[in-house]
């Protein structure tokens, strides 16, 4: 999909309520099942989040409850990404310090 089309779809989605956005998601997933293989996220946390969301939707929970839960899980995902980035930075600094010590 080209970037212009992605941006146009994103702008249209931003104006929708959560309830209507879930209807759009249902339709997109229908199209995926009918015409293409569904691309599953490779990130473990994203897969867990999708499973929780699908389970809540299947249980016909109120949209507000689903949206609130997804907001919390999105926040948790951001925290996890931040922790992973911080851990990576620590490892990179340790490797640099080791290399400097060995060459110095």
Z-matrix of the N, CA and C atoms (Angstrom, degrees):
N
C 1 1.451
C 2 1.529 1 107.59
N 3 1.333 2 116.11 1 136.00
C 4 1.463 3 118.59 2 -178.38
C 5 1.528 4 111.65 3 -78.95
N 6 1.327 5 116.34 4 159.45
C 7 1.467 6 121.73 5 -174.77
C 8 1.527 7 113.35 6 -63.37
N 9 1.310 8 117.51 7 -35.98
C 10 1.467 9 120.57 8 -179.88
C 11 1.530 10 109.95 9 -63.24
N 12 1.328 11 115.94 10 -43.51
C 13 1.464 12 120.22 11 179.08
C 14 1.526 13 110.63 12 -65.65
N 15 1.336 14 117.56 13 -42.48
C 16 1.465 15 121.13 14 177.84
C 17 1.524 16 110.81 15 -58.64
N 18 1.316 17 117.12 16 -44.71
C 19 1.466 18 121.15 17 -179.27
C 20 1.527 19 110.91 18 -65.44
N 21 1.310 20 116.70 19 -40.13
C 22 1.469 21 120.53 20 178.99
C 23 1.527 22 110.90 21 -63.24
N 24 1.327 23 116.49 22 -43.79
C 25 1.465 24 120.95 23 178.13
C 26 1.527 25 109.99 24 -64.39
N 27 1.331 26 116.96 25 -43.10
C 28 1.471 27 120.85 26 -179.89
C 29 1.528 28 110.51 27 -60.71
N 30 1.330 29 117.67 28 -42.45
C 31 1.473 30 120.42 29 178.68
C 32 1.524 31 111.07 30 -63.07
N 33 1.317 32 116.67 31 -40.71
C 34 1.467 33 120.22 32 179.35
C 35 1.530 34 110.77 33 -66.15
N 36 1.320 35 117.29 34 -39.01
C 37 1.460 36 121.23 35 -179.52
C 38 1.521 37 112.28 36 -68.41
N 39 1.316 38 117.57 37 -33.95
C 40 1.468 39 121.11 38 -178.52
C 41 1.526 40 112.25 39 -61.17
N 42 1.319 41 116.63 40 -27.05
C 43 1.467 42 120.37 41 -177.91
C 44 1.524 43 112.94 42 -84.35
N 45 1.324 44 117.67 43 -8.61
C 46 1.462 45 120.76 44 -175.53
C 47 1.524 46 112.03 45 -87.20
N 48 1.322 47 114.86 46 152.04
C 49 1.467 48 120.47 47 171.18
C 50 1.523 49 107.92 48 -72.30
N 51 1.333 50 116.49 49 165.34
C 52 1.464 51 119.80 50 177.89
C 53 1.526 52 111.22 51 -59.76
N 54 1.315 53 116.23 52 -40.06
C 55 1.469 54 119.82 53 -179.29
C 56 1.530 55 110.93 54 -60.45
N 57 1.319 56 117.20 55 -45.99
C 58 1.471 57 120.88 56 179.52
C 59 1.531 58 110.21 57 -68.67
N 60 1.325 59 117.34 58 -36.25
C 61 1.466 60 120.35 59 178.77
C 62 1.525 61 110.61 60 -62.87
N 63 1.341 62 117.35 61 -37.49
C 64 1.465 63 119.95 62 177.00
C 65 1.527 64 110.83 63 -67.47
N 66 1.307 65 117.45 64 -32.84
C 67 1.467 66 119.53 65 175.79
C 68 1.529 67 110.08 66 -66.12
N 69 1.325 68 116.38 67 -39.75
C 70 1.465 69 120.32 68 176.59
C 71 1.525 70 109.48 69 -63.24
N 72 1.333 71 116.85 70 -44.00
C 73 1.460 72 120.60 71 178.44
C 74 1.526 73 111.16 72 -59.88
N 75 1.314 74 117.19 73 -42.84
C 76 1.466 75 120.46 74 177.28
C 77 1.528 76 110.86 75 -58.12
N 78 1.324 77 116.12 76 -43.14
C 79 1.457 78 119.97 77 -178.89
C 80 1.530 79 111.03 78 -67.56
N 81 1.315 80 117.20 79 -42.09
C 82 1.464 81 120.95 80 178.42
C 83 1.529 82 109.81 81 -61.88
N 84 1.330 83 117.01 82 -44.09
C 85 1.465 84 120.15 83 178.74
C 86 1.528 85 111.33 84 -65.04
N 87 1.332 86 116.71 85 -34.82
C 88 1.464 87 119.81 86 174.62
C 89 1.528 88 110.03 87 -62.07
N 90 1.333 89 116.58 88 -46.81
C 91 1.468 90 120.10 89 179.34
C 92 1.527 91 111.30 90 -61.87
N 93 1.328 92 116.44 91 -40.45
C 94 1.465 93 119.65 92 178.12
C 95 1.519 94 110.88 93 -61.67
N 96 1.325 95 116.60 94 -44.27
C 97 1.458 96 119.82 95 -177.74
C 98 1.524 97 111.18 96 -67.07
N 99 1.285 98 115.70 97 -30.14
C 100 1.456 99 119.55 98 -176.80
C 101 1.527 100 112.70 99 -83.95
N 102 1.329 101 117.19 100 -38.01
C 103 1.462 102 120.27 101 -170.30
C 104 1.530 103 115.71 102 -116.93
N 105 1.304 104 119.20 103 -12.92
C 106 1.466 105 119.01 104 -176.56
C 107 1.510 106 110.27 105 -154.11
N 108 1.317 107 114.91 106 163.14
C 109 1.456 108 119.72 107 173.36
C 110 1.516 109 108.14 108 -72.02
N 111 1.289 110 115.70 109 140.21
C 112 1.461 111 119.92 110 179.45
C 113 1.517 112 109.54 111 -77.97
N 114 1.313 113 115.84 112 126.59
C 115 1.456 114 120.90 113 177.57
C 116 1.515 115 108.58 114 -83.07
N 117 1.304 116 116.37 115 115.46
C 118 1.463 117 121.17 116 178.89
C 119 1.517 118 108.21 117 -90.04
N 120 1.313 119 116.75 118 143.29
C 121 1.466 120 118.42 119 178.06
C 122 1.529 121 110.30 120 -64.62
N 123 1.327 122 115.25 121 144.82
C 124 1.462 123 119.43 122 -178.76
C 125 1.527 124 111.34 123 -84.63
N 126 1.310 125 116.98 124 -21.47
C 127 1.454 126 122.76 125 -179.14
C 128 1.531 127 109.73 126 -73.61
N 129 1.327 128 116.93 127 127.41
C 130 1.467 129 121.66 128 -178.12
C 131 1.529 130 111.23 129 -58.63
N 132 1.325 131 117.07 130 -44.96
C 133 1.463 132 119.84 131 -178.06
C 134 1.528 133 110.62 132 -64.11
N 135 1.335 134 117.82 133 -37.81
C 136 1.469 135 120.79 134 178.34
C 137 1.527 136 110.98 135 -65.43
N 138 1.334 137 116.82 136 -38.57
C 139 1.472 138 119.92 137 177.90
C 140 1.527 139 110.73 138 -65.46
N 141 1.327 140 116.74 139 -40.84
C 142 1.463 141 120.72 140 178.64
C 143 1.529 142 109.84 141 -63.82
N 144 1.328 143 115.83 142 -44.15
C 145 1.466 144 120.88 143 179.79
C 146 1.527 145 110.73 144 -59.94
N 147 1.337 146 116.88 145 -45.78
C 148 1.466 147 120.14 146 178.59
C 149 1.523 148 111.73 147 -61.24
N 150 1.329 149 116.31 148 -41.16
C 151 1.474 150 120.68 149 -179.17
C 152 1.533 151 110.19 150 -64.03
N 153 1.337 152 116.28 151 -43.03
C 154 1.469 153 120.30 152 178.54
C 155 1.532 154 109.86 153 -62.27
N 156 1.326 155 115.96 154 -45.88
C 157 1.458 156 120.26 155 -179.64
C 158 1.526 157 111.11 156 -61.89
N 159 1.336 158 117.23 157 -45.78
C 160 1.463 159 120.66 158 179.35
C 161 1.527 160 111.38 159 -61.96
N 162 1.327 161 116.71 160 -39.99
C 163 1.464 162 121.16 161 179.15
C 164 1.525 163 110.93 162 -64.49
N 165 1.321 164 116.20 163 -42.98
C 166 1.467 165 120.11 164 179.52
C 167 1.531 166 110.49 165 -65.02
N 168 1.336 167 116.41 166 -41.06
C 169 1.461 168 119.74 167 178.96
C 170 1.517 169 111.05 168 -66.00
N 171 1.338 170 117.25 169 -39.92
C 172 1.469 171 120.94 170 178.96
C 173 1.525 172 110.62 171 -64.76
N 174 1.334 173 116.60 172 -31.83
C 175 1.460 174 121.46 173 177.70
C 176 1.511 175 113.05 174 -80.29
N 177 1.332 176 115.67 175 2.33
C 178 1.471 177 122.69 176 177.96
C 179 1.528 178 112.50 177 55.63
N 180 1.343 179 115.16 178 40.12
C 181 1.461 180 119.70 179 175.50
C 182 1.522 181 109.48 180 -71.27
N 183 1.320 182 117.46 181 155.68
C 184 1.473 183 119.59 182 179.24
C 185 1.524 184 111.56 183 -59.52
N 186 1.322 185 115.27 184 145.73
C 187 1.469 186 121.56 185 -179.32
C 188 1.526 187 110.76 186 -56.35
N 189 1.330 188 117.37 187 -37.92
C 190 1.466 189 120.24 188 -179.67
C 191 1.525 190 111.23 189 -61.90
N 192 1.321 191 117.27 190 -38.98
C 193 1.466 192 121.18 191 179.07
C 194 1.527 193 110.26 192 -67.13
N 195 1.317 194 116.66 193 -42.19
C 196 1.466 195 120.84 194 179.43
C 197 1.525 196 109.64 195 -65.50
N 198 1.336 197 116.27 196 -46.75
C 199 1.465 198 119.95 197 -179.34
C 200 1.520 199 111.31 198 -61.20
N 201 1.320 200 116.70 199 -42.58
C 202 1.461 201 120.54 200 179.13
C 203 1.515 202 111.82 201 -63.18
N 204 1.313 203 116.10 202 -43.79
C 205 1.470 204 120.35 203 179.09
C 206 1.520 205 110.56 204 -64.20
N 207 1.322 206 117.27 205 -42.66
C 208 1.462 207 120.44 206 179.73
C 209 1.535 208 110.75 207 -65.95
N 210 1.327 209 116.92 208 -34.18
C 211 1.456 210 120.36 209 175.87
C 212 1.521 211 111.73 210 -63.40
N 213 1.326 212 115.67 211 -42.82
C 214 1.472 213 120.59 212 178.16
C 215 1.524 214 110.10 213 -64.73
N 216 1.326 215 116.12 214 -44.00
C 217 1.461 216 119.38 215 -178.74
C 218 1.526 217 111.33 216 -67.89
N 219 1.323 218 117.60 217 -34.19
C 220 1.463 219 121.11 218 176.09
C 221 1.526 220 110.03 219 -64.47
N 222 1.326 221 115.92 220 -42.44
C 223 1.462 222 120.04 221 176.54
C 224 1.523 223 111.26 222 -61.73
N 225 1.319 224 116.48 223 -41.83
C 226 1.469 225 120.56 224 178.25
C 227 1.525 226 110.68 225 -64.10
N 228 1.327 227 117.03 226 -38.87
C 229 1.467 228 120.44 227 178.59
C 230 1.525 229 110.58 228 -63.32
N 231 1.330 230 116.72 229 -39.56
C 232 1.470 231 120.11 230 178.45
C 233 1.526 232 110.79 231 -65.20
N 234 1.323 233 116.89 232 -40.00
C 235 1.465 234 120.75 233 177.36
C 236 1.528 235 109.63 234 -62.80
N 237 1.336 236 116.70 235 -44.38
C 238 1.463 237 120.50 236 179.84
C 239 1.526 238 111.27 237 -62.45
N 240 1.330 239 117.06 238 -40.67
C 241 1.470 240 120.18 239 177.83
C 242 1.520 241 110.30 240 -63.47
N 243 1.333 242 116.44 241 -40.67
C 244 1.463 243 120.69 242 178.03
C 245 1.520 244 111.43 243 -63.36
N 246 1.328 245 116.63 244 -42.67
C 247 1.463 246 120.41 245 177.79
C 248 1.523 247 111.14 246 -64.31
N 249 1.322 248 116.95 247 -40.49
C 250 1.460 249 120.43 248 178.97
C 251 1.529 250 110.48 249 -64.62
N 252 1.327 251 116.77 250 -41.79
C 253 1.465 252 120.42 251 178.65
C 254 1.521 253 110.98 252 -64.67
N 255 1.336 254 116.56 253 -41.12
C 256 1.466 255 120.31 254 178.44
C 257 1.525 256 110.49 255 -64.12
N 258 1.325 257 116.73 256 -42.68
C 259 1.465 258 120.78 257 177.89
C 260 1.520 259 111.53 258 -62.19
N 261 1.326 260 116.51 259 -41.46
C 262 1.461 261 121.07 260 178.13
C 263 1.520 262 110.56 261 -63.44
N 264 1.322 263 117.56 262 -40.79
C 265 1.466 264 121.05 263 178.87
C 266 1.525 265 111.12 264 -63.52
N 267 1.318 266 116.72 265 -40.05
C 268 1.467 267 120.85 266 178.73
C 269 1.526 268 110.04 267 -63.08
N 270 1.323 269 116.43 268 -44.23
C 271 1.466 270 120.55 269 179.51
C 272 1.528 271 110.38 270 -63.14
N 273 1.327 272 116.99 271 -44.51
C 274 1.468 273 120.47 272 179.73
C 275 1.528 274 111.47 273 -61.79
N 276 1.325 275 116.85 274 -41.00
C 277 1.469 276 120.02 275 178.07
C 278 1.519 277 111.13 276 -66.26
N 279 1.313 278 117.67 277 -38.30
C 280 1.463 279 121.01 278 178.53
C 281 1.523 280 110.60 279 -64.90
N 282 1.322 281 116.70 280 -40.53
C 283 1.466 282 120.41 281 178.44
C 284 1.523 283 109.99 282 -65.42
N 285 1.327 284 117.36 283 -43.20
C 286 1.472 285 120.88 284 178.07
C 287 1.519 286 110.74 285 -61.28
N 288 1.326 287 117.10 286 -43.56
C 289 1.468 288 121.22 287 -179.62
C 290 1.521 289 110.20 288 -63.51
N 291 1.320 290 116.33 289 -40.96
C 292 1.469 291 120.80 290 178.72
C 293 1.516 292 110.51 291 -63.97
N 294 1.341 293 116.33 292 -45.93
C 295 1.469 294 120.46 293 179.75
C 296 1.521 295 111.50 294 -62.82
N 297 1.326 296 117.14 295 -40.10
C 298 1.468 297 121.51 296 179.49
C 299 1.523 298 109.61 297 -65.41
N 300 1.317 299 117.40 298 -41.05
C 301 1.463 300 122.78 299 -179.65
C 302 1.527 301 110.91 300 -64.92
N 303 1.337 302 116.19 301 -40.37
C 304 1.467 303 120.88 302 -178.69
C 305 1.513 304 112.40 303 -71.43
N 306 1.329 305 118.22 304 -35.22
C 307 1.455 306 121.55 305 -178.62
C 308 1.511 307 112.22 306 -89.12
N 309 1.320 308 118.46 307 -16.57
C 310 1.468 309 123.56 308 -174.87
C 311 1.440 310 113.98 309 -92.08
